[in-house]
Amino acid sequence: MVQSLFRIIYNLVFILLLSWGILLSFSNLPTAASPVYEQQQNHSSDGIGKYYIGWEIAQVMGYTGAGCLERPNGEAEEKPSQIIDLLNLKPDEVVADTGAGTGYLSF
């Protein structure tokens, strides 16, 4: 019991550190001199016309829009498989996929 609790805490700390590392990798993004937000008149009907570092901000999405979370080019654009590889999970480990959307990383 104590060992499994330790493993859960260990995994949560690992995920937090991994998240922190990912956030740090964005630390060299454009600053106020070069705005990270852009407003465009010609935009997708699924978006709000406001872009953050080149990605259009989507409208609030319900379950009917979930297909975009598992689009064919999703792996190439976002590389979710690298997340799984970097976690180096063991078969008996448990991870909480908070905000899992359609459960792309849940199995």
Backbone as JSON, one array per atom type, in Angstrom:
{
  "sequence": "MVQSLFRIIYNLVFILLLSWGILLSFSNLPTAASPVYEQQQNHSSDGIGKYYIGWEIAQVMGYTGAGCLERPNGEAEEKPSQIIDLLNLKPDEVVADTGAGTGYLSF",
  "N": [[0.83, -1.19, 0.0], [1.85, 1.29, 0.91], [3.98, 1.43, -0.82], [2.69, 1.58, -3.33], [1.37, 4.01, -3.02], [3.56, 5.69, -2.8], [4.54, 5.35, -5.41], [2.5, 6.52, -6.92], [2.65, 9.19, -6.04], [5.25, 9.73, -6.85], [4.91, 9.52, -9.66], [3.12, 11.66, -10.1], [4.7, 13.85, -9.32], [6.69, 13.6, -11.24], [5.2, 14.1, -13.59], [4.44, 16.75, -13.07], [6.98, 17.99, -13.06], [7.74, 17.43, -15.68], [5.77, 18.89, -17.05], [6.46, 21.44, -16.19], [8.96, 21.66, -17.4], [8.18, 21.64, -20.09], [6.75, 24.03, -20.17], [8.87, 25.79, -19.65], [10.25, 25.51, -22.0], [8.87, 27.12, -23.67], [9.69, 29.59, -22.97], [11.16, 31.34, -24.53], [9.47, 32.57, -26.29], [7.87, 35.06, -28.39], [7.96, 38.44, -27.17], [6.52, 41.39, -25.6], [7.35, 43.29, -27.43], [7.06, 41.95, -29.76], [4.11, 40.92, -30.45], [2.27, 38.14, -29.07], [-0.31, 37.55, -29.54], [-2.65, 37.77, -32.18], [-5.09, 39.37, -34.18], [-7.33, 38.4, -36.64], [-9.25, 39.03, -39.53], [-10.07, 37.29, -41.54], [-10.76, 34.14, -40.92], [-11.04, 30.78, -39.54], [-14.25, 29.22, -39.33], [-14.6, 27.8, -37.08], [-13.08, 29.04, -35.21], [-12.2, 31.97, -33.18], [-11.06, 34.08, -34.38], [-8.9, 35.16, -33.18], [-5.49, 34.76, -32.63], [-2.95, 32.84, -31.09], [0.41, 32.73, -30.77], [0.48, 31.87, -33.47], [-1.48, 29.9, -33.57], [-4.91, 29.46, -34.0], [-7.39, 30.48, -31.7], [-9.87, 28.44, -30.52], [-13.48, 28.3, -30.68], [-15.67, 27.83, -27.86], [-15.86, 24.44, -27.16], [-18.06, 21.79, -27.63], [-19.19, 18.38, -27.23], [-19.61, 17.69, -29.89], [-17.58, 18.76, -31.36], [-15.37, 17.26, -30.87], [-13.99, 15.66, -32.65], [-11.86, 17.04, -33.84], [-9.85, 16.78, -32.03], [-8.69, 14.37, -32.48], [-7.64, 14.34, -35.04], [-6.25, 13.39, -38.27], [-3.67, 14.55, -38.74], [-2.81, 15.15, -36.24], [-0.83, 13.79, -34.7], [1.54, 14.43, -36.07], [1.57, 17.22, -35.74], [1.38, 17.72, -32.94], [2.64, 15.67, -31.55], [1.84, 13.6, -29.58], [2.59, 10.98, -28.89], [5.18, 11.15, -28.0], [4.92, 12.05, -25.42], [4.01, 9.83, -24.0], [6.22, 8.12, -24.35], [8.22, 9.6, -23.01], [7.34, 9.51, -20.39], [7.92, 6.95, -19.58], [6.48, 4.74, -18.55], [5.59, 2.02, -16.39], [4.03, -1.24, -16.59], [2.33, -1.61, -14.35], [1.8, 0.89, -13.34], [-0.11, 3.85, -12.55], [-1.7, 6.63, -14.01], [-3.13, 9.85, -13.83], [-5.01, 11.29, -16.24], [-5.73, 14.25, -16.54], [-8.2, 16.4, -17.79], [-8.69, 15.03, -20.15], [-10.06, 15.15, -22.55], [-11.1, 13.55, -25.38], [-9.91, 11.33, -24.51], [-7.51, 10.62, -25.7], [-4.94, 10.02, -24.8], [-5.57, 8.18, -22.95], [-5.8, 4.91, -21.85]],
  "CA": [[0.0, 0.0, 0.0], [2.73, 2.46, 0.99], [4.78, 1.46, -2.04], [1.86, 2.08, -4.43], [1.15, 5.43, -2.77], [4.81, 6.33, -3.18], [4.63, 5.32, -6.87], [1.55, 7.52, -7.41], [3.24, 10.5, -5.75], [6.4, 9.83, -7.74], [4.41, 9.81, -11.01], [2.57, 13.02, -10.12], [5.85, 14.78, -9.3], [7.31, 13.5, -12.56], [4.34, 14.82, -14.55], [4.57, 18.18, -12.78], [8.29, 18.44, -13.54], [7.69, 17.39, -17.13], [4.97, 20.04, -17.46], [7.28, 22.63, -15.94], [9.96, 21.68, -18.45], [7.52, 22.04, -21.33], [6.49, 25.47, -20.06], [10.14, 26.5, -19.79], [10.67, 25.49, -23.39], [8.18, 28.23, -24.32], [10.14, 30.85, -22.37], [11.75, 32.23, -25.53], [8.45, 33.01, -27.23], [7.88, 36.51, -28.6], [7.61, 39.27, -26.02], [5.64, 42.52, -25.88], [7.82, 43.96, -28.65], [6.51, 41.15, -30.83], [2.94, 40.37, -29.76], [1.97, 36.73, -29.27], [-1.7, 37.48, -29.99], [-3.0, 38.48, -33.41], [-6.5, 39.33, -34.55], [-7.45, 38.32, -38.1], [-10.64, 39.08, -40.0], [-10.3, 36.08, -42.33], [-10.36, 33.03, -40.04], [-11.88, 29.59, -39.56], [-15.55, 29.36, -38.68], [-14.47, 27.12, -35.78], [-12.27, 29.86, -34.33], [-12.72, 33.28, -32.79], [-10.33, 35.11, -35.12], [-7.76, 35.59, -32.39], [-4.44, 33.76, -32.73], [-1.89, 32.86, -30.07], [1.64, 32.19, -31.37], [0.19, 31.24, -34.74], [-2.6, 28.96, -33.48], [-6.18, 30.14, -33.77], [-8.12, 30.09, -30.5], [-11.15, 27.84, -30.92], [-14.68, 28.62, -29.92], [-15.93, 26.83, -26.83], [-16.17, 23.21, -27.88], [-18.88, 20.75, -27.02], [-18.82, 17.03, -27.67], [-19.69, 17.56, -31.35], [-16.32, 19.2, -31.95], [-14.28, 16.43, -30.36], [-13.24, 15.04, -33.75], [-10.62, 17.76, -34.13], [-8.82, 16.35, -31.08], [-8.08, 13.15, -32.99], [-7.52, 14.49, -36.48], [-5.15, 12.6, -38.83], [-2.36, 15.2, -38.64], [-2.56, 15.49, -34.83], [0.46, 13.23, -34.26], [2.61, 15.22, -36.68], [1.56, 18.58, -35.21], [1.5, 17.83, -31.49], [3.51, 14.59, -31.09], [1.42, 13.05, -28.29], [3.27, 9.73, -28.56], [6.4, 11.48, -27.26], [4.55, 12.18, -24.01], [3.99, 8.47, -23.45], [7.6, 7.63, -24.3], [8.98, 10.33, -21.99], [6.89, 9.11, -19.06], [8.58, 5.68, -19.26], [5.55, 4.08, -17.63], [5.64, 0.57, -16.18], [2.67, -1.8, -16.76], [1.49, -1.53, -13.15], [1.68, 2.27, -12.89], [-1.37, 4.53, -12.83], [-1.53, 8.07, -14.25], [-4.39, 10.57, -14.01], [-4.98, 12.12, -17.44], [-6.67, 15.33, -16.26], [-8.55, 17.13, -19.0], [-8.35, 14.06, -21.19], [-10.78, 15.36, -23.8], [-11.69, 12.29, -25.84], [-9.14, 10.22, -23.95], [-6.47, 10.25, -26.67], [-3.81, 9.4, -24.1], [-6.11, 7.27, -21.95], [-5.95, 3.52, -22.33]],
  "C": [[0.87, 1.26, 0.0], [3.56, 2.58, -0.29], [3.95, 1.99, -3.23], [1.54, 3.57, -4.26], [2.4, 6.23, -3.15], [4.91, 6.42, -4.7], [3.69, 6.37, -7.48], [2.11, 8.92, -7.21], [4.42, 10.75, -6.67], [5.95, 10.2, -9.16], [3.84, 11.22, -11.11], [3.67, 14.07, -10.14], [6.52, 14.78, -10.66], [6.51, 14.27, -13.6], [4.43, 16.33, -14.33], [5.9, 18.73, -13.29], [8.34, 18.44, -15.07], [6.9, 18.59, -17.67], [5.75, 21.33, -17.29], [8.34, 22.77, -17.03], [9.38, 22.11, -19.78], [7.23, 23.54, -21.31], [7.77, 26.27, -20.22], [10.6, 26.54, -21.23], [9.98, 26.6, -24.2], [8.68, 29.59, -23.81], [10.76, 31.81, -23.37], [10.75, 32.62, -26.61], [8.49, 34.53, -27.38], [7.38, 37.27, -27.37], [6.7, 40.42, -26.47], [6.05, 43.26, -27.14], [7.29, 43.24, -29.89], [5.31, 40.39, -30.26], [2.7, 38.89, -30.09], [0.53, 36.54, -29.73], [-1.87, 38.29, -31.26], [-4.5, 38.37, -33.61], [-6.56, 39.32, -36.06], [-8.92, 38.28, -38.48], [-11.01, 37.81, -40.76], [-9.81, 34.89, -41.52], [-11.35, 31.88, -40.17], [-13.21, 29.85, -38.86], [-15.55, 28.67, -37.31], [-13.71, 27.96, -34.75], [-12.9, 31.2, -34.02], [-12.01, 34.42, -33.51], [-9.13, 35.65, -34.37], [-6.75, 34.43, -32.38], [-3.41, 33.96, -31.62], [-0.72, 32.07, -30.63], [1.35, 31.36, -32.62], [-0.96, 30.25, -34.74], [-3.89, 29.72, -33.19], [-6.87, 29.58, -32.52], [-9.5, 29.63, -30.94], [-12.3, 28.41, -30.1], [-14.84, 27.55, -28.83], [-16.45, 25.58, -27.52], [-17.03, 22.28, -27.03], [-18.45, 19.4, -27.57], [-18.84, 16.87, -29.19], [-18.41, 17.99, -32.04], [-15.13, 18.34, -31.58], [-13.45, 15.78, -31.46], [-11.93, 15.74, -34.05], [-9.5, 17.36, -33.17], [-8.08, 15.1, -31.57], [-7.98, 13.19, -34.51], [-6.28, 13.76, -36.99], [-3.77, 13.24, -38.67], [-2.01, 15.59, -37.2], [-1.22, 14.99, -34.32], [1.61, 14.07, -34.8], [2.71, 16.61, -36.07], [1.91, 18.65, -33.73], [2.35, 16.75, -30.83], [3.11, 14.0, -29.73], [2.13, 11.75, -27.91], [4.57, 9.98, -27.79], [6.11, 11.62, -25.78], [4.61, 10.81, -23.35], [5.41, 7.93, -23.32], [8.4, 8.29, -23.18], [8.58, 9.95, -20.57], [7.51, 7.79, -18.61], [7.75, 4.89, -18.25], [5.78, 2.57, -17.57], [4.21, 0.04, -16.26], [1.76, -1.65, -15.54], [1.3, -0.11, -12.62], [0.36, 2.9, -13.33], [-1.09, 6.02, -12.98], [-2.91, 8.68, -14.42], [-4.24, 11.51, -15.2], [-6.05, 13.2, -17.29], [-6.94, 16.14, -17.52], [-8.32, 16.29, -20.23], [-9.08, 14.27, -22.5], [-11.47, 14.08, -24.22], [-10.93, 11.09, -25.3], [-8.04, 9.75, -24.87], [-5.32, 9.54, -25.99], [-4.29, 8.41, -23.04], [-6.29, 5.88, -22.56], [-5.91, 2.57, -21.16]]
}
